[in-house]
Amino acid sequence: MDIKGEKFDKSERLCSAKVISALFETGNQFHTSHFKIVWDFNQSGISAPVQVMFSVPKRGFRHAVTRNLIKRRLREAYRRNKKVLYEDLSINNIQISLVIIMKGNSVPDYTTIEKSIKEILSKLSIKVREKQSGRKFGEIV
């Protein structure tokens, strides 16, 4: 993965309905002040260390324009700050799937979103390491 360009390629987007449904059924989750995060180890052979999906509920944000604005801000903040998580996962040869779900009903500004994304990525890195160390020796990741 070329991190220099800070791209957000198609291979990094979580699109598979099977993976998404399995993620919500058996995935791990945690909450931050603005987001709910659902994640799990990815068994399919993908080229990126992380596949991510962003979700903004219609219940809190009725207008599609507002939901799309928030998702654009989320993708941009993720794209700019993902390198810390990528480096950690690449060293350990781990692949994960991730869904970031917006909570609340007010539109946060970009700096708030970026701060929250940084918090999410650092917390996720810690949780992945904890889960990985808890696995049995020789178990396929």
VOPAGU-2260 file (C-alpha; in pm, 1 decimal, decimal comma):
REM VOPAGU-2260
SITE   aa  ch    i         X         Y         Z
SITE  MET   A    0       0,0       0,0       0,0
SITE  ASP   A    1     140,9     333,2    -103,5
SITE  ILE   A    2      81,0     565,2     188,6
SITE  LYS   A    3     272,9     858,0      37,1
SITE  GLY   A    4     -20,6     969,5    -175,1
SITE  GLU   A    5    -274,0     939,5     108,7
SITE  LYS   A    6    -528,1     795,1    -131,6
SITE  PHE   A    7    -857,3     630,7     -45,8
SITE  ASP   A    8    -878,7     358,3    -311,3
SITE  LYS   A    9   -1162,7     125,7    -402,1
SITE  SER   A   10    -977,4    -161,8    -231,7
SITE  GLU   A   11   -1005,9      27,0      99,3
SITE  ARG   A   12   -1383,7      63,9      79,4
SITE  LEU   A   13   -1601,4    -194,9     246,9
SITE  CYS   A   14   -1861,8    -294,2     -14,0
SITE  SER   A   15   -1925,6    -666,4      32,6
SITE  ALA   A   16   -2271,9    -739,1     172,4
SITE  LYS   A   17   -2148,2   -1069,2     320,2
SITE  VAL   A   18   -1862,1    -902,8     505,6
SITE  ILE   A   19   -2085,6    -620,5     630,2
SITE  SER   A   20   -2355,3    -856,1     763,1
SITE  ALA   A   21   -2093,4   -1080,4     927,6
SITE  LEU   A   22   -1933,3    -773,5    1079,8
SITE  PHE   A   23   -2256,8    -661,9    1245,1
SITE  GLU   A   24   -2335,9   -1016,4    1363,7
SITE  THR   A   25   -2001,3   -1113,9    1514,9
SITE  GLY   A   26   -1786,4    -799,7    1515,4
SITE  ASN   A   27   -1638,3    -611,8    1808,4
SITE  GLN   A   28   -1761,6    -264,0    1886,6
SITE  PHE   A   29   -1681,0      40,5    2092,7
SITE  HIS   A   30   -1818,5     391,8    2126,1
SITE  THR   A   31   -1668,2     739,2    2131,1
SITE  SER   A   32   -1841,7    1069,4    2192,0
SITE  HIS   A   33   -1959,6    1109,1    1830,6
SITE  PHE   A   34   -1928,6     761,4    1678,5
SITE  LYS   A   35   -2002,5     391,8    1712,9
SITE  ILE   A   36   -1730,4     169,4    1569,3
SITE  VAL   A   37   -1783,7    -192,1    1462,3
SITE  TRP   A   38   -1474,2    -387,4    1357,0
SITE  ASP   A   39   -1342,9    -739,1    1312,9
SITE  PHE   A   40   -1051,9    -922,4    1157,3
SITE  ASN   A   41   -1089,9    -972,6     781,8
SITE  GLN   A   42   -1031,3   -1327,3     655,3
SITE  SER   A   43   -1062,6   -1246,7     285,1
SITE  GLY   A   44    -744,2   -1166,7      99,2
SITE  ILE   A   45    -756,5    -794,2      33,2
SITE  SER   A   46    -474,1    -568,1     -75,6
SITE  ALA   A   47    -535,9    -302,5     191,9
SITE  PRO   A   48    -486,1    -352,3     568,4
SITE  VAL   A   49    -824,6    -190,4     642,4
SITE  GLN   A   50   -1157,1    -187,8     462,8
SITE  VAL   A   51   -1380,7      86,9     595,1
SITE  MET   A   52   -1740,1     199,9     555,3
SITE  PHE   A   53   -1893,4     523,1     686,2
SITE  SER   A   54   -2256,8     548,1     789,1
SITE  VAL   A   55   -2467,0     848,9     884,0
SITE  PRO   A   56   -2820,9     755,3     995,7
SITE  LYS   A   57   -3124,4     904,0     827,1
SITE  ARG   A   58   -3296,1     927,8    1163,9
SITE  GLY   A   59   -3062,6    1203,0    1287,3
SITE  PHE   A   60   -3000,3    1374,0     953,7
SITE  ARG   A   61   -3309,4    1384,0     732,1
SITE  HIS   A   62   -3154,5    1558,1     432,2
SITE  ALA   A   63   -2925,5    1360,3     201,8
SITE  VAL   A   64   -2716,2    1672,0     145,4
SITE  THR   A   65   -2630,4    1685,0     516,4
SITE  ARG   A   66   -2554,4    1311,6     536,7
SITE  ASN   A   67   -2327,8    1335,2     232,1
SITE  LEU   A   68   -2145,9    1636,5     377,8
SITE  ILE   A   69   -2071,1    1445,8     697,9
SITE  LYS   A   70   -1957,4    1137,0     505,1
SITE  ARG   A   71   -1725,5    1350,2     288,9
SITE  ARG   A   72   -1573,0    1502,3     602,0
SITE  LEU   A   73   -1534,8    1157,8     758,9
SITE  ARG   A   74   -1363,9    1013,4     451,9
SITE  GLU   A   75   -1126,1    1308,0     428,2
SITE  ALA   A   76   -1031,8    1294,2     797,2
SITE  TYR   A   77    -979,5     917,5     771,5
SITE  ARG   A   78    -772,2     950,8     453,1
SITE  ARG   A   79    -542,1    1207,9     612,3
SITE  ASN   A   80    -491,0    1018,6     941,8
SITE  LYS   A   81    -497,8     649,3     849,5
SITE  LYS   A   82    -120,0     606,7     820,3
SITE  VAL   A   83     -69,8     541,3    1194,2
SITE  LEU   A   84    -318,6     253,5    1190,9
SITE  TYR   A   85    -185,7     121,8     858,1
SITE  GLU   A   86     173,1     111,9     981,8
SITE  ASP   A   87      70,2     -76,5    1295,9
SITE  LEU   A   88    -139,7    -330,5    1103,7
SITE  SER   A   89     114,9    -378,2     823,8
SITE  ILE   A   90     393,1    -457,8    1071,0
SITE  ASN   A   91     180,1    -732,2    1228,7
SITE  ASN   A   92      32,8    -846,6     893,0
SITE  ILE   A   93    -326,3    -793,6    1011,3
SITE  GLN   A   94    -629,6    -701,9     801,8
SITE  ILE   A   95    -951,0    -564,4     950,1
SITE  SER   A   96   -1294,3    -449,3     838,8
SITE  LEU   A   97   -1434,6    -137,2     997,7
SITE  VAL   A   98   -1765,2      51,9    1006,3
SITE  ILE   A   99   -1782,1     402,8    1151,8
SITE  ILE   A  100   -2137,0     509,8    1240,0
SITE  MET   A  101   -2222,2     870,0    1329,3
SITE  LYS   A  102   -2416,6     931,8    1650,0
SITE  GLY   A  103   -2606,5    1246,4    1739,2
SITE  ASN   A  104   -2810,1    1487,3    1534,6
SITE  SER   A  105   -2593,4    1797,6    1489,4
SITE  VAL   A  106   -2345,4    1851,4    1209,9
SITE  PRO   A  107   -1991,8    1865,5    1354,9
SITE  ASP   A  108   -1725,7    2081,5    1192,3
SITE  TYR   A  109   -1423,7    1926,4    1024,3
SITE  THR   A  110   -1181,9    1984,3    1314,7
SITE  THR   A  111   -1413,1    1798,7    1553,3
SITE  ILE   A  112   -1446,0    1510,1    1309,8
SITE  GLU   A  113   -1070,7    1494,3    1253,1
SITE  LYS   A  114   -1002,9    1491,1    1627,4
SITE  SER   A  115   -1257,8    1210,8    1673,5
SITE  ILE   A  116   -1112,3    1007,9    1384,1
SITE  LYS   A  117    -763,8    1034,4    1536,5
SITE  GLU   A  118    -908,4     912,2    1868,0
SITE  ILE   A  119   -1088,1     625,5    1693,2
SITE  LEU   A  120    -779,3     511,4    1503,5
SITE  SER   A  121    -555,4     513,7    1811,1
SITE  LYS   A  122    -817,5     332,2    2019,6
SITE  LEU   A  123    -873,3      81,7    1738,5
SITE  SER   A  124    -501,8      13,7    1710,8
SITE  ILE   A  125    -489,7     -68,5    2083,5
SITE  LYS   A  126    -798,3    -291,1    2066,2
SITE  VAL   A  127    -665,3    -482,8    1764,3
SITE  ARG   A  128    -336,9    -548,9    1944,5
SITE  GLU   A  129    -528,0    -667,9    2254,8
SITE  LYS   A  130    -744,0    -906,2    2049,4
SITE  GLN   A  131    -446,3   -1027,7    1848,0
SITE  SER   A  132    -241,9   -1108,7    2158,3
SITE  GLY   A  133    -542,3   -1295,6    2301,8
SITE  ARG   A  134    -556,1   -1531,8    2002,2
SITE  LYS   A  135    -411,5   -1880,3    2015,7
SITE  PHE   A  136     -67,9   -1945,2    1870,6
SITE  GLY   A  137     -85,5   -2059,4    1509,5
SITE  GLU   A  138    -445,4   -1942,8    1457,9
SITE  ILE   A  139    -506,1   -1790,7    1115,9
SITE  VAL   A  140    -579,6   -1419,4    1123,1
